[in-house]
Amino acid sequence: MTEPAYDLIIRGGRIATATDVFEADVAVSGETIAAIGRGLVTGKREIDARGKLVLPGGVDAHAHIEQLSAAGIMNADTFESATVSAAFGGTTTVIPFAAQHVGMNLRQVVEDYHALAKKGAVIDYAFHMIIVDPTKETLEEHVPALVKQGHASIKIFMTYDRLKIDDEPLLDILAAARESGALLCAHAENHGIIAWMVKRLLARGYTQPKYHAISHARISEAEAFNRLIGMAALIDQPIMIFHVSTAEGAKVIRDARGQGLKVFAETCPQYLFLTADDLDKPGADGAKWMCSPPPRRVSDQEALWQALALGDLQTVSSDHAPYRFDETGKLRAGPNPNFKQVANGLPGLQVRLPLLFDAMVSKGRLGLEKFVELTATAPAKIYNLHPRKGSIAVGADADIAIWDPAREVILNDEMMHDLAGYTPFAGRKLRGWPVTVLSRGRMIVADGKRSAEAGSGRFLPRNGGDAAKPTGRLVADMDPALNFGAKLL
């Protein structure tokens, strides 16, 4: 008797990539996709995907997992709970942070996060390194060594009292990233504007969570984007700008990319589906919707959708930052904290893809191919995980989410698998849901049940790839041919 040719065949589904949609079978051998075609021979196992969509597992390139905040608050999730929630939402790759704080050894920080992920993660992962203490040792010894080990992206903050990097050290970090071949990612808001607004609001008694949305004045985003882009252009260092929230910010990025600068950018579901009005709740309830930057206006949502359509923004991440609505998280300062005392962040790993699928596919905004591009293919390419991740293709890892496009779900707190205890999107009715999820060919979610073991996810070492390569076009101040021979890079 002839042995089956493949370990698994996903039969008769409608496959989508970032460029095409077609009906075919997908065959898996071991951990990778071995064939795509019609009428493929039998496999040891088969999944009937007729009437379903067969999509690449999502790549969420911005999530805070088992991370200690600068204020000493541990977020709610472990690597196990966070990645399980990701899997239930159709995400099979995540890039969280190895977060340095002042006085910490960056090498030790990365090692500690590796230990946590190795113990708990059920999907594959890479890391961004957060730098808040750019000492000579950090930049000249640790960064080059860690990039060589496969940690090819660095995040900095331009705001937050205990995290912010000022302009001169930011230039040092940009130069270190350039020399090491890493992509520089940034939370870019003007710290001085925010601090000034916070002081005036609190002094006048405007303390409720809704005033958080006012404290992060819109201009603080666009100004910081312009400043960061200018410094990156001086160094000729590619950058990724995280969580764009305003129309003005999107325009800054559009203008920079139009000038040929190597600027990438993302937004998040909270800026596409929430507004500042969601923070306007009785008592401290609005704290559940507090994140930074805050949700803005409906007009900003429309501007961000347009930026996604035009390619000014290339990805949509969750910025998963789960804090419970109790004394361990949002209410650490008591039951009625002022907005400055509330931990910023929303849970979102599980709902990112369903929210976007409902808007982009079920409701027809941008379409299925663009959905795959923004949530899987583009982040995999930018962070140099493609072609292994981010697409349905022969030779790629068999990271596959099978979606029922007709299934209707009303989001509620109880269905979430993270440990935040709530979803800020509760009550929303969505059409389309991932019903079967595979990671490297192994079933990790099926029929609402988990089958993945803690620690079964793998680290994905990577270099910076094309996204992190400088343009080679130096501004006059940095070009020896134009600056009297001074070699500054």
C-alpha positions in Angstrom: 0.0 0.0 0.0 1.4 3.4 -1.0 2.2 5.7 2.0 0.5 9.1 2.0 2.7 11.7 0.3 2.2 14.4 2.9 1.7 14.7 6.7 -1.3 17.0 6.3 -3.5 18.3 3.5 -5.8 21.3 4.0 -8.4 20.5 1.4 -10.5 22.8 -0.8 -10.1 26.1 1.0 -9.9 29.6 -0.5 -6.3 30.6 -0.1 -5.3 34.3 0.2 -1.9 35.9 0.0 -1.0 39.6 -0.1 -1.5 39.5 -3.9 -3.9 36.7 -4.8 -7.0 34.7 -3.8 -7.6 31.3 -5.2 -9.0 27.9 -4.4 -6.5 25.1 -3.8 -5.3 22.4 -1.4 -2.3 23.1 0.9 0.0 20.1 1.7 2.3 20.1 4.7 5.3 17.9 5.3 6.9 18.2 8.7 6.8 21.9 9.6 6.7 23.5 6.2 4.3 23.9 3.3 5.3 21.3 0.7 2.8 21.9 -2.1 -0.1 24.1 -3.2 -2.4 22.8 -5.9 -5.7 21.1 -6.8 -6.4 17.5 -6.3 -3.3 16.8 -4.2 -2.8 13.2 -3.2 -3.8 12.1 0.3 -2.1 13.0 3.5 -1.8 11.2 6.8 -4.3 13.8 8.1 -6.7 16.0 6.2 -8.7 19.1 7.1 -11.8 19.9 5.1 -11.6 23.7 4.5 -14.3 23.9 1.9 -16.2 27.2 2.5 -13.4 28.5 4.6 -10.5 30.9 4.0 -6.9 29.6 4.4 -4.7 32.5 5.5 -1.2 32.9 6.8 -1.0 33.1 10.5 -0.8 36.6 11.7 2.5 38.3 12.6 2.0 40.8 15.5 5.2 42.8 15.7 4.4 44.9 18.7 3.4 43.4 22.0 4.4 43.8 25.7 4.5 40.4 27.4 5.5 39.6 31.0 7.1 43.1 31.0 7.9 45.2 34.0 6.9 48.9 33.6 9.2 51.7 34.6 6.8 52.3 37.5 7.4 48.8 38.8 4.1 47.3 37.5 4.2 43.8 36.0 1.7 43.5 33.2 -0.9 40.8 33.5 0.3 38.2 31.0 2.8 35.5 31.1 4.4 34.4 27.8 2.0 31.4 28.0 -1.2 33.3 28.4 -0.3 36.0 25.9 0.7 33.7 23.2 -2.3 31.4 23.8 -4.5 34.5 23.3 -2.6 35.3 20.2 -3.2 31.8 18.8 -6.9 32.0 19.5 -7.0 35.2 17.4 -5.2 33.6 14.5 -1.7 35.0 15.2 1.2 32.6 15.0 4.3 34.9 15.4 4.8 37.7 17.9 7.6 40.2 18.5 7.5 41.4 22.1 10.2 43.4 24.0 13.2 42.7 26.1 12.9 45.9 28.2 15.9 47.5 29.7 15.5 50.0 32.6 18.1 52.4 33.9 21.0 50.6 35.5 20.2 47.2 33.8 22.7 45.2 31.8 21.1 44.8 28.3 22.7 41.4 27.8 21.2 40.1 31.0 17.8 41.7 30.2 17.7 39.8 26.9 18.8 36.6 28.6 16.0 36.9 31.2 13.3 37.4 28.6 14.6 34.5 26.6 14.1 32.3 29.7 10.5 33.5 30.2 9.6 32.9 26.6 11.3 29.5 26.4 9.3 28.4 29.3 5.9 29.7 28.2 5.5 30.6 24.6 3.2 28.5 22.4 3.9 30.3 19.2 7.1 31.5 17.6 8.7 34.8 18.6 11.5 37.2 18.2 12.5 40.2 20.3 12.9 44.0 20.1 15.4 45.4 22.5 14.3 48.4 24.5 17.1 50.8 25.4 16.6 53.4 28.0 20.2 53.5 29.4 22.5 54.1 26.4 25.8 53.7 28.2 29.1 53.2 26.2 29.0 49.5 27.2 25.4 49.1 26.0 26.0 50.8 22.6 29.5 49.6 21.8 29.5 46.1 23.3 26.1 44.8 24.0 24.1 46.0 20.9 26.6 44.7 18.3 26.8 41.3 20.1 23.0 41.0 20.5 22.3 41.9 16.9 24.6 39.2 15.8 22.7 36.8 18.0 19.5 37.6 16.1 17.9 40.6 17.9 17.8 43.0 15.0 15.6 45.8 16.2 15.9 48.4 18.9 13.1 50.4 20.5 13.4 53.8 22.2 10.9 56.1 23.9 10.9 59.9 23.4 8.5 60.3 26.3 7.7 58.9 29.8 9.6 60.2 32.8 11.7 57.1 33.4 12.1 56.0 29.8 12.7 59.0 27.6 15.8 59.3 25.4 16.8 62.9 24.7 18.1 64.1 21.3 21.8 63.6 21.8 21.7 60.1 23.1 19.1 59.3 20.5 21.6 60.2 17.8 24.1 57.8 19.6 21.5 55.0 19.4 20.7 55.7 15.8 24.4 55.5 15.0 24.8 52.3 16.9 21.8 50.8 15.1 23.3 51.8 11.8 26.7 50.3 12.6 25.1 47.0 13.8 22.5 46.7 11.0 19.5 47.0 13.3 16.1 48.7 12.6 15.4 51.6 15.1 11.8 51.6 16.3 10.3 54.5 18.3 7.5 55.6 20.5 7.6 59.2 19.3 5.8 61.9 21.3 7.1 65.3 22.6 7.7 64.7 26.3 7.8 68.4 27.2 4.4 69.1 25.7 2.9 66.2 27.5 4.5 67.0 30.8 3.3 70.6 30.6 -0.2 69.6 29.7 -0.4 67.0 32.5 0.7 69.6 35.1 -1.9 72.1 34.0 -4.7 69.6 33.8 -4.1 68.2 37.3 -3.5 71.6 38.9 -7.0 72.7 37.6 -8.7 69.5 38.9 -9.1 67.7 35.6 -8.1 64.3 36.9 -10.4 61.7 35.4 -9.2 59.2 32.8 -10.8 61.1 30.0 -8.3 63.9 30.4 -5.5 61.6 29.6 -6.7 62.0 26.0 -6.2 65.7 26.3 -2.8 65.6 28.0 -1.2 63.9 24.9 -1.8 67.0 22.7 -2.0 66.1 19.0 1.0 68.3 18.2 3.2 66.2 20.5 3.0 63.4 18.0 3.7 65.2 14.7 6.5 67.3 16.3 8.2 64.2 17.6 7.8 62.4 14.3 9.5 65.4 12.5 12.3 65.5 15.0 13.0 61.8 14.9 12.8 61.6 11.1 15.3 64.6 10.8 17.8 62.8 13.1 17.3 59.5 11.3 18.0 61.3 8.0 21.2 62.9 9.4 22.5 59.4 10.4 21.0 57.7 7.3 19.3 55.1 9.6 16.0 53.5 8.7 13.3 53.8 11.4 9.9 52.3 12.3 7.4 54.6 14.0 5.1 52.8 16.3 1.3 53.4 16.9 0.5 56.4 14.7 -2.7 57.9 16.0 -3.3 61.3 14.3 -4.0 62.6 10.8 -1.1 65.0 11.3 1.3 62.2 12.2 0.2 60.2 9.2 0.9 63.3 7.0 4.4 63.7 8.4 5.2 60.1 7.5 3.7 60.4 4.0 5.8 63.5 3.3 9.0 61.8 4.6 8.4 58.7 2.5 7.7 61.0 -0.5 11.2 62.4 -0.1 12.6 58.9 -0.3 13.4 58.6 3.4 13.4 55.1 4.8 10.6 55.5 7.2 8.2 52.6 8.1 5.1 53.1 10.3 2.3 51.2 11.9 -1.0 51.9 13.6 -3.2 49.7 16.0 -6.8 48.7 16.3 -7.4 51.2 19.2 -6.7 54.1 16.7 -8.9 52.6 14.0 -11.9 51.6 16.2 -11.8 53.7 19.4 -12.0 57.4 20.1 -11.2 59.7 23.0 -14.9 59.5 23.9 -14.4 55.9 25.0 -12.4 57.2 28.0 -15.4 59.3 29.1 -16.8 56.8 31.7 -18.1 57.2 35.3 -15.5 57.2 38.0 -12.3 55.4 37.1 -13.9 53.1 34.5 -12.4 55.1 31.7 -9.0 53.8 32.8 -9.7 50.6 30.9 -9.4 52.5 27.7 -6.2 54.4 28.6 -3.2 53.9 26.3 -0.5 56.1 24.9 -0.9 57.7 22.6 -4.6 57.9 23.3 -7.4 57.2 20.9 -8.3 60.3 19.0 -11.2 61.3 16.8 -13.3 59.7 14.0 -11.6 62.0 11.5 -8.3 60.5 12.6 -9.6 57.0 12.1 -10.5 57.9 8.5 -7.1 59.5 7.9 -5.4 56.3 9.2 -7.5 54.1 7.0 -6.5 56.2 4.1 -2.8 56.0 5.1 -3.1 52.2 5.2 -4.7 52.2 1.8 -1.9 54.4 0.3 0.9 52.4 1.9 2.0 55.3 4.2 1.4 52.9 7.1 2.6 49.4 6.4 1.3 47.3 9.3 -1.3 47.1 12.1 0.0 45.7 15.4 -1.9 45.2 18.7 0.5 47.0 21.0 -0.8 44.5 23.5 -0.1 45.9 27.0 -2.4 44.2 29.5 -3.0 45.6 32.9 -5.9 44.3 35.1 -8.5 46.8 36.3 -7.6 46.2 39.9 -4.9 47.0 42.5 -2.3 44.9 40.6 -2.7 47.1 37.4 -4.8 50.1 36.5 -5.9 50.8 40.1 -2.5 50.4 41.8 -2.8 53.9 43.2 -6.2 53.3 44.6 -9.9 53.1 43.4 -9.9 56.7 42.2 -6.5 57.5 40.7 -5.8 60.6 38.7 -5.0 59.8 35.0 -1.3 60.3 35.6 -1.3 57.4 38.1 -2.9 54.9 35.7 -0.8 52.3 33.9 -1.2 52.9 30.2 -2.0 50.0 27.8 -4.8 47.8 26.4 -5.0 44.1 25.8 -5.3 43.3 22.1 -3.4 40.2 20.9 -6.5 38.1 20.5 -8.8 40.6 18.9 -6.4 42.3 16.5 -7.1 40.1 13.5 -10.9 39.6 14.1 -11.5 43.3 14.3 -9.5 44.0 11.2 -11.1 41.0 9.3 -14.6 42.3 10.1 -13.7 45.8 8.9 -11.5 45.0 5.9 -13.1 41.8 4.6 -16.6 41.3 5.9 -17.4 45.0 5.5 -15.3 45.4 2.4 -12.8 48.0 3.5 -9.5 47.4 1.6 -10.2 43.7 1.0 -8.8 40.3 1.8 -5.4 40.7 0.1 -4.7 43.9 2.0 -5.8 42.3 5.2 -3.2 39.5 4.7 -0.5 42.1 3.7 -1.0 44.4 6.7 -1.4 41.7 9.4 1.1 39.0 8.2 3.2 39.6 5.0 4.3 43.2 5.5 5.4 42.8 9.2 7.2 39.5 8.3 9.1 41.3 5.5 9.9 44.5 7.5 11.3 42.5 10.4 13.1 40.0 8.1 11.0 36.9 9.0 9.8 36.4 5.4 9.6 34.1 3.4 9.6 31.8 6.4 6.7 33.7 8.0 3.8 35.8 6.7 2.6 34.0 3.6 1.1 30.8 2.2 4.0 29.6 0.0 5.9 26.4 -0.7 8.8 26.3 1.7 7.3 28.6 4.3 6.6 27.5 7.8 3.1 25.9 7.9 1.7 28.8 10.1 -1.9 28.7 8.9 -5.2 30.1 10.2 -8.4 28.7 8.7 -11.1 31.3 8.9 -14.9 30.8 8.8 -15.9 34.1 7.0 -19.6 33.6 8.0 -19.2 33.0 11.7 -20.6 35.9 13.8 -19.1 36.6 17.2 -20.0 39.2 19.8 -16.8 40.0 21.8 -17.0 39.7 25.5 -14.6 39.6 28.4 -15.1 35.9 29.2 -13.9 34.7 25.8 -10.5 36.4 26.1 -7.5 34.1 26.9 -5.1 36.8 28.1 -5.1 37.7 31.8 -6.2 41.3 31.6 -9.7 40.3 32.6 -11.4 42.5 30.0 -11.4 43.6 26.4 -11.9 47.2 25.5 -13.9 46.0 22.5 -16.5 44.1 24.4 -20.0 44.2 22.8 -18.8 44.5 19.2 -20.3 42.1 16.8 -17.8 40.8 14.3 -18.2 38.6 11.2 -15.4 36.2 10.4 -13.4 34.1 12.9 -10.3 31.9 12.9 -11.6 28.3 13.7 -8.4 26.3 13.2 -4.8 27.5 13.8 -1.6 25.7 13.0 2.0 26.7 13.9 4.7 24.9 11.9 2.1 22.3 10.9 1.0 21.4 14.5 -2.5 22.1 15.5 -2.5 24.7 18.3 -6.2 25.8 18.2 -9.2 23.8 16.9 -12.9 24.1 17.6 -12.3 26.6 20.4 -9.8 24.3 22.2 -6.1 24.7 22.8 -3.7 21.9 21.9 -0.3 23.6 22.2 2.1 23.0 25.1 3.7 25.8 27.0 7.2 26.3 25.7 6.6 24.8 22.3 7.1 28.1 20.5 10.6 28.8 19.1 12.9 31.8 19.0 13.3 33.3 15.5 16.8 34.8 15.2 17.1 37.3 12.4 19.3 40.1 11.0 18.0 43.5 10.0 17.4 42.6 6.4 16.5 45.0 3.7 14.4 47.3 5.9 17.4 48.1 8.2 19.8 48.9 5.3 20.8 52.6 5.0 19.8 54.3 1.8 23.5 55.3 1.1 22.3 58.9 0.5 24.1 61.1 3.0 23.0 64.6 3.9 25.6 67.3 3.1 26.7 67.6 6.7 27.6 63.9 6.9 29.1 63.5 3.4 32.9 63.8 3.4 32.7 65.0 -0.2 30.6 68.0 0.9 31.7 68.7 4.5 35.5 69.4 4.1 36.3 65.7 4.4 34.9 65.1 7.9 34.1 61.4 8.3 31.3 61.2 10.9 29.7 57.8 10.0 
